Amino acid sequence: MDLTVISTFRCNSRCQMCYIWKNPTVPKEEVSIETLSKLPGGFDNLNISGGEPTLRQDLGELVETLYPKAMITEISSNGLRPKRLLPIIKKFPDIKVRFSLEGDELTNNRIRGEKNGYQTKLDGIRMLREAGGTDLGFAMVIQDENADQLVQVYEQAQKEGIELATSTLHNAWQFYKNDNYFYERGKVAREVEGLITSMLKTSKVKNWFRAYLNLGLIEKILGHDRLIPCTAGSDFAFIDPWSDVWACNVRTDLPLGNLAKQSWEEITSSEQAKQTLNKVASCSQNCWMVTTARTAMRSNLSPKLPKMEPMLWVLLNKIRVTFGKDLDFEKYIDYKDIRQSPQVIRTPFLGERVKDQIVLQEKLETPAEHYPLQSFDNR
């Protein structure tokens, strides 16, 4: 099972597609080390995210607590405070670190509202690599504003000797946003084809399966059904800053329990968890993200092996590119079927005064108070 610990809603980026930064949590109310120590061992991938996790003063202790509990420990960061990660990397060089990067310097800084963000991330990832980091990379949210730079960012990552993780524009309670929609779905989807081909041309098996994951992103961008059904709540879960445990970070009606008040065993075996898993089975959302896709692609026999469907797709198309043939995307993707959705303009916040937009999430006791937006559409 994979687990994401959303350690804080505080964030020093000002992203146009995520409003966590407008809704910061109070440090004293955020999930504690004591609470997280109750987690069992044996997780496959345990991601420490936010908000921005480097804003937690106890991040080092948090990592110390969670590192032994998973095969892979990951930190998802905006990359604006790389020095905070330096002692962690020196102690745990195999920790997986991903810095959010949304394109070239102008594009990244505009989308994420970050003054000098691009160069800070690039310098930071090089610093962590020199410190001995062995699993470093960028993470990019594909959207209309940066889709044409997708292959460029991938090539930049290759040049730096690091990885690239991809997701797409979407809505979630975690982002306090339910109006993220593509302007031109077909155009954005076509840009992902170049990344898929580039990944299949490499010698890394990991990249080949990332190519399949990106095929699923094309389906998501177009508004199609998932390639493989979701396994939220059984193969992955989220813990939010108030210690509430959720099957996923999109729907506010999929709670599992609260780790501060219950043990992990009580949460996973509860009647509430059973009811939530039943809702997951009929979910119509199309949340094909790294967490939801990676777990769905895994074999039921071993998390290190893929299911038969992605394995066959990878083998067939790796052979095609090896012999110089183009991928037949029309064979897998119906580009004539593009779901219509509202077009809501995304506003960049770089250089804008935003203090009056920030609402402190303090002394709120229930999930309904934490997440006032109840409706999310990711089809």
C-alpha positions in Angstrom: 0.0 0.0 0.0 1.1 3.6 -0.7 0.5 6.4 1.7 0.7 10.2 1.3 1.2 12.3 4.4 0.0 15.8 3.7 2.1 17.3 6.4 0.9 21.0 6.1 -1.2 23.3 4.0 1.3 26.1 4.4 3.0 26.9 1.1 5.4 29.5 -0.2 4.4 29.1 -3.8 1.4 30.9 -5.3 0.2 28.4 -7.9 -2.6 29.3 -10.2 -3.9 25.7 -10.2 -3.7 25.1 -6.5 -5.0 27.3 -3.7 -3.5 25.5 -0.7 -1.4 28.6 -0.1 -4.6 30.6 0.4 -5.7 28.2 3.1 -2.7 27.6 5.4 -2.9 25.4 8.5 -1.6 26.4 11.9 1.6 24.6 12.8 0.4 23.6 16.3 -2.7 21.9 14.8 -0.8 19.9 12.1 -0.4 16.1 12.3 2.2 15.3 14.9 5.2 13.1 15.0 3.5 11.2 17.9 0.5 10.5 15.7 2.5 9.4 12.7 4.6 7.1 14.9 1.4 5.0 15.2 1.7 4.0 11.6 2.7 0.4 10.9 5.7 -0.6 8.8 5.4 -2.2 5.4 4.2 0.6 3.1 5.5 0.5 -0.5 5.8 4.2 -1.2 5.3 6.8 1.6 5.2 10.4 0.3 5.7 13.4 2.6 3.9 16.2 0.8 2.0 19.5 1.5 1.6 22.3 0.9 5.3 22.6 1.3 6.8 20.1 3.7 10.1 22.1 4.2 8.0 24.7 6.1 7.7 22.1 8.9 10.4 22.9 11.4 10.3 19.2 12.5 10.7 17.8 9.0 13.9 16.0 9.9 12.3 14.3 12.8 9.3 13.5 10.7 11.5 11.8 8.1 13.3 9.9 10.9 9.9 8.6 12.1 8.5 7.6 8.6 11.6 6.4 6.8 11.7 2.9 8.4 8.0 2.4 7.6 8.3 2.1 3.8 10.3 0.6 1.0 10.5 4.0 -0.6 10.2 7.3 1.3 9.5 10.3 -0.9 9.4 14.1 -0.3 7.3 16.2 -2.7 8.6 19.8 -2.5 8.3 23.0 -4.5 12.1 23.2 -4.3 12.3 26.7 -3.0 14.1 25.7 0.2 16.5 23.0 -0.9 19.0 23.6 2.0 16.3 22.3 4.4 16.6 18.9 2.6 20.4 18.8 2.6 20.9 17.1 6.0 18.1 14.7 5.2 19.7 13.6 1.9 23.1 13.3 3.6 21.6 10.9 6.1 19.2 9.1 3.8 20.7 9.4 0.3 18.1 7.1 -1.2 15.1 9.2 -0.2 13.1 10.1 -3.3 12.8 13.9 -3.8 10.7 15.6 -6.5 10.8 19.4 -7.1 7.8 20.9 -8.9 8.8 22.4 -12.2 6.2 23.7 -14.7 8.3 24.5 -17.7 11.1 27.0 -18.6 12.0 29.9 -16.4 9.3 32.3 -17.5 6.6 29.6 -17.6 7.4 28.0 -14.2 7.7 31.3 -12.4 4.4 32.5 -13.8 2.3 29.4 -13.2 3.7 28.9 -9.7 3.9 32.5 -8.7 7.6 32.1 -7.8 10.1 34.8 -8.0 13.3 33.2 -9.3 11.7 29.8 -8.6 13.1 28.0 -11.7 16.8 28.8 -11.0 16.4 28.0 -7.3 15.0 24.5 -8.1 17.7 23.8 -10.7 20.5 24.9 -8.3 18.8 23.0 -5.5 18.5 19.7 -7.3 22.2 19.9 -8.3 23.1 20.6 -4.7 21.2 17.5 -3.5 22.8 15.4 -6.2 26.3 16.6 -5.2 25.4 15.7 -1.6 24.8 12.1 -2.6 21.1 12.0 -3.5 20.3 9.0 -5.7 16.6 9.4 -6.5 16.0 13.0 -7.5 13.7 14.6 -10.1 11.2 17.1 -11.2 7.4 16.9 -11.2 5.3 18.7 -13.7 1.6 19.4 -13.9 0.6 19.3 -17.5 -1.7 22.2 -18.5 -2.5 24.4 -21.5 0.2 26.9 -20.4 3.1 24.4 -20.4 2.1 21.4 -22.5 4.3 22.4 -25.4 7.3 22.4 -23.1 6.8 18.8 -21.8 9.5 17.2 -23.9 11.8 20.1 -23.2 11.5 19.6 -19.4 12.0 15.9 -19.8 15.2 16.5 -21.8 16.4 18.9 -19.2 15.8 16.2 -16.5 17.7 13.7 -18.6 20.6 16.1 -19.0 20.7 16.6 -15.2 20.6 12.8 -14.7 17.3 13.0 -12.8 13.7 11.8 -13.2 10.5 13.4 -14.4 7.1 12.7 -12.9 4.0 14.0 -14.6 0.4 14.7 -13.7 -2.3 16.8 -15.2 -4.5 19.6 -14.3 -7.2 18.4 -11.9 -9.5 19.3 -9.0 -9.2 18.1 -5.4 -10.1 19.1 -1.8 -6.3 19.2 -1.2 -6.1 22.1 -3.6 -9.2 24.0 -2.5 -10.0 24.2 -6.2 -12.8 22.8 -8.3 -12.6 24.8 -11.4 -9.4 23.5 -13.1 -10.4 22.6 -16.6 -8.4 22.5 -19.9 -8.9 25.1 -22.5 -8.0 22.8 -25.5 -8.0 19.2 -24.4 -7.1 17.8 -27.8 -4.1 20.0 -28.2 -2.7 19.3 -24.8 -3.2 15.6 -25.2 -1.2 15.5 -28.4 1.8 17.1 -26.7 2.0 14.1 -24.4 2.6 11.8 -27.3 6.1 13.2 -27.8 7.0 12.4 -24.1 5.7 8.8 -24.5 7.8 8.2 -27.5 10.9 9.8 -25.9 10.5 7.6 -22.8 10.2 4.4 -24.8 13.4 5.2 -26.7 15.5 5.2 -23.6 17.2 2.1 -22.1 15.4 2.4 -18.7 12.6 -0.1 -18.0 11.2 2.4 -15.5 10.7 5.0 -18.3 8.9 2.4 -20.5 6.2 2.0 -17.8 6.1 5.7 -17.3 5.2 5.9 -21.0 2.2 3.8 -20.3 1.3 6.0 -17.3 1.4 9.0 -19.6 -0.8 7.2 -22.1 -3.3 7.2 -19.2 -2.8 10.9 -18.8 -3.9 11.4 -22.4 -7.1 9.5 -21.7 -7.6 11.7 -18.6 -6.9 14.9 -20.5 -9.5 14.0 -23.1 -12.1 13.1 -20.4 -12.1 9.4 -21.1 -12.3 6.5 -18.6 -9.2 5.3 -16.7 -7.1 2.6 -18.4 -7.3 0.5 -15.2 -9.9 0.9 -12.4 -9.0 2.9 -9.2 -8.0 1.1 -6.0 -8.3 4.1 -3.6 -8.5 3.1 0.1 -7.1 -0.4 -0.5 -3.9 0.3 -2.4 -3.3 3.9 -1.3 -4.5 6.5 1.2 -3.9 10.0 2.3 -3.5 11.6 5.8 -4.3 15.3 5.9 -2.8 17.9 8.3 -5.6 17.3 10.9 -4.7 13.5 11.0 -7.9 12.6 9.1 -7.3 9.5 6.8 -8.9 9.5 3.4 -9.2 7.0 0.5 -8.2 9.7 -1.9 -7.5 13.5 -2.0 -10.4 14.3 -4.3 -13.7 13.3 -2.9 -14.8 14.6 0.5 -17.1 11.7 1.0 -14.4 9.1 1.2 -13.1 9.2 4.8 -11.4 6.2 6.5 -10.8 7.5 10.0 -8.6 9.7 12.1 -5.1 8.5 13.1 -4.9 10.8 16.2 -8.0 9.1 17.6 -7.6 5.5 16.3 -5.0 3.0 15.5 -4.2 2.1 11.9 -5.8 -1.3 12.3 -9.0 0.2 13.7 -9.1 2.6 10.8 -8.6 0.0 8.0 -11.1 -2.5 9.6 -13.8 0.0 10.5 -17.3 0.1 9.2 -16.6 3.6 7.8 -13.7 2.1 5.7 -16.0 -0.6 4.3 -18.6 2.0 3.3 -15.9 4.1 1.7 -14.4 1.2 -0.3 -17.9 0.5 -1.6 -18.2 4.1 -2.9 -14.8 3.8 -4.5 -16.0 0.8 -6.5 -18.6 2.9 -8.3 -16.6 6.2 -8.5 -16.9 8.0 -11.8 -14.0 10.4 -11.3 -11.0 9.9 -13.6 -8.1 10.6 -11.3 -5.2 9.1 -13.2 -2.3 10.6 -11.2 1.0 9.1 -10.2 -0.4 7.7 -7.0 -3.6 6.4 -8.4 -2.0 5.1 -11.6 1.1 3.5 -10.1 -0.9 1.4 -7.7 -3.4 0.4 -10.3 -0.6 -0.7 -12.6 0.9 -3.0 -10.0 0.5 -6.8 -10.1 -1.7 -8.2 -7.4 1.1 -10.7 -6.7 3.9 -8.3 -6.1 4.1 -4.5 -6.0 7.4 -4.7 -7.9 5.7 -6.3 -11.0 3.2 -4.7 -13.4 -0.2 -6.0 -14.4 -0.4 -7.9 -17.7 -2.1 -5.0 -19.6 0.6 -2.4 -19.1 3.3 -5.0 -19.6 2.0 -6.1 -23.0 1.6 -2.5 -24.1 5.1 -1.7 -23.1 6.6 -4.7 -24.8 4.7 -4.1 -28.1 5.5 -0.4 -28.3 9.1 -0.7 -27.1 9.6 -3.1 -30.0 8.0 -0.6 -32.4 10.3 2.3 -31.5 13.3 0.0 -31.4 12.7 -0.8 -35.1 12.2 2.9 -36.0 8.4 2.7 -36.2 6.1 5.4 -35.0 3.6 4.7 -32.3 0.0 4.2 -33.5 -1.7 6.4 -30.9 -5.0 6.3 -32.8 -5.1 2.6 -32.1 -5.3 3.3 -28.3 -6.8 6.8 -28.1 -10.1 8.0 -29.6 -9.3 11.6 -30.4 -12.8 12.1 -31.9 -14.2 11.7 -28.4 -13.3 14.8 -26.4 -15.3 15.7 -23.4 -16.6 19.2 -23.2 -16.0 21.2 -20.0 -16.2 24.8 -18.8 -13.4 27.1 -19.5 -12.4 29.0 -16.4 -9.5 31.4 -16.7 -6.6 30.5 -14.5 -5.0 33.6 -12.9 -1.3 33.9 -12.3 -0.2 35.4 -9.0 3.4 36.3 -9.7 4.0 39.8 -8.4 0.5 40.2 -7.2 -0.5 41.3 -3.6 -2.2 38.2 -2.1 -2.3 38.8 1.6 -6.0 39.7 1.6 -6.8 36.3 -0.1 -5.2 34.1 2.6 -7.6 32.5 5.1 -6.0 30.9 8.1 -7.3 27.4 8.7 -7.4 27.7 12.5 -9.8 26.1 15.1 -11.8 24.2 12.5 -12.9 20.9 14.0 -14.7 18.9 11.3 -13.8 17.8 7.8 -16.7 19.8 6.5 -15.2 22.9 8.0 -11.8 22.0 6.6 -13.1 21.5 3.1 -16.0 23.8 2.2 -15.9 22.8 -1.5 -17.9 19.6 -1.8 -18.2 19.0 -5.5 -15.2 18.0 -7.7 -15.2 16.9 -11.4 -12.2 15.2 -12.9 -13.7 13.6 -15.9 
